[in-house]
Amino acid sequence: MPALLPVLLLGSQVVLAADHVPRLDTSLSCKSVGANSLMGPSSGTRNAASCEQDEREALNKLEQVWTTYSAAERERCTRISTLGGSPSYVELLTCLEIAKAAQQLPASDRMGDTERVGH
């Protein structure tokens, strides 16, 4: 039972914060933008400053629309966007928008529709 205590405490913090956009440290993602470019740090217009601007804009948008997404979508997309140690608001917002668009597809066009399998 003592081993479950940290899990229970952590879980309760996640539930309490579920109605708010999670706070992500996007600095690592943006610092690596120029350094990891295949063409070198000076190629294109994508650099750390534009990455940081994109992240701020995505955070602002998320703060406006966060509660319009289901708790399950928010939780799943938060997990996805924080995998690999480089969290991103842009990825989080994109995931949520894709999830919402997928829900609006006709049932026959959704993946996993057993009637379409094998056609």
C-alpha positions as CSV (number, residue, x, y, z in Angstrom):
1,M,0.0,0.0,0.0
2,P,2.8,2.5,0.7
3,A,4.0,2.1,-2.8
4,L,0.6,3.2,-4.1
5,L,0.7,6.5,-2.2
6,P,2.9,8.4,-4.7
7,V,0.7,7.2,-7.5
8,L,-2.5,8.2,-5.7
9,L,-1.1,11.6,-4.9
10,L,0.2,12.2,-8.4
11,G,-3.1,11.0,-9.9
12,S,-5.1,13.5,-7.7
13,Q,-2.9,16.4,-8.9
14,V,-3.6,15.4,-12.5
15,V,-7.4,15.4,-11.8
16,L,-7.2,18.7,-10.1
17,A,-5.3,20.3,-12.9
18,A,-7.4,18.7,-15.7
19,D,-9.5,21.8,-16.3
20,H,-6.4,23.8,-17.0
21,V,-3.9,23.6,-19.8
22,P,-0.8,21.8,-18.4
23,R,2.3,23.8,-18.0
24,L,5.0,22.5,-20.3
25,D,8.7,23.5,-20.5
26,T,9.1,23.9,-24.3
27,S,12.6,25.5,-24.1
28,L,14.3,22.2,-24.9
29,S,12.2,21.7,-28.0
30,C,12.8,25.2,-29.3
31,K,16.6,25.3,-28.4
32,S,17.1,22.2,-30.5
33,V,15.2,23.5,-33.6
34,G,18.3,25.2,-35.1
35,A,20.8,22.8,-33.8
36,N,19.0,19.7,-35.3
37,S,18.3,21.2,-38.7
38,L,19.7,19.1,-41.6
39,M,20.7,22.2,-43.5
40,G,22.4,23.9,-40.5
41,P,21.2,26.5,-38.1
42,S,20.8,29.3,-40.6
43,S,18.6,27.4,-43.1
44,G,15.0,28.5,-43.6
45,T,13.0,30.8,-41.3
46,R,12.5,28.3,-38.5
47,N,14.6,29.2,-35.5
48,A,14.4,29.1,-31.7
49,A,12.7,32.5,-31.7
50,S,10.0,31.5,-34.2
51,C,9.5,28.2,-32.3
52,E,9.0,30.1,-29.0
53,Q,6.5,32.4,-30.7
54,D,4.6,29.4,-32.1
55,E,4.5,27.8,-28.7
56,R,3.2,31.0,-27.1
57,E,0.5,31.3,-29.7
58,A,-0.5,27.6,-29.3
59,L,-0.7,28.1,-25.5
60,N,-2.9,31.1,-25.9
61,K,-5.2,29.2,-28.2
62,L,-5.3,26.2,-25.8
63,E,-6.2,28.5,-22.9
64,Q,-9.2,29.7,-25.0
65,V,-10.5,26.2,-26.2
66,W,-9.2,23.8,-23.5
67,T,-12.6,23.0,-22.0
68,T,-14.2,22.4,-25.4
69,Y,-12.3,19.1,-25.6
70,S,-13.3,16.0,-23.6
71,A,-11.2,15.1,-20.6
72,A,-10.2,11.8,-22.3
73,E,-9.0,13.7,-25.4
74,R,-7.1,16.2,-23.2
75,E,-5.4,13.4,-21.2
76,R,-4.5,11.4,-24.2
77,C,-3.1,14.3,-26.2
78,T,-1.2,15.6,-23.2
79,R,0.5,12.2,-22.9
80,I,1.3,12.2,-26.6
81,S,2.7,15.7,-26.7
82,T,5.0,15.1,-23.7
83,L,6.6,11.9,-24.9
84,G,10.3,11.9,-25.6
85,G,11.1,14.7,-23.2
86,S,10.4,17.6,-25.5
87,P,6.9,18.8,-24.7
88,S,5.1,21.1,-27.1
89,Y,1.9,23.2,-27.0
90,V,1.9,23.1,-30.8
91,E,1.8,19.3,-30.7
92,L,-0.8,19.3,-28.0
93,L,-3.1,21.7,-29.9
94,T,-2.6,19.7,-33.1
95,C,-3.5,16.4,-31.4
96,L,-6.7,17.9,-30.0
97,E,-7.7,19.4,-33.3
98,I,-7.2,16.1,-35.1
99,A,-9.2,14.3,-32.4
100,K,-12.1,16.7,-32.7
101,A,-12.0,16.4,-36.5
102,A,-11.9,12.6,-36.3
103,Q,-15.1,12.7,-34.1
104,Q,-16.8,14.7,-36.8
105,L,-16.2,12.1,-39.5
106,P,-19.1,9.9,-40.6
107,A,-19.0,6.6,-38.8
108,S,-18.3,4.7,-42.0
109,D,-15.1,6.8,-42.5
110,R,-13.6,6.2,-39.1
111,M,-10.7,3.8,-38.6
112,G,-11.8,0.6,-36.9
113,D,-15.2,0.5,-38.6
114,T,-15.7,-3.3,-39.0
115,E,-17.9,-3.0,-42.0
116,R,-15.1,-1.4,-44.1
117,V,-12.4,-3.9,-43.1
118,G,-11.5,-6.1,-46.0
119,H,-12.9,-3.8,-48.8
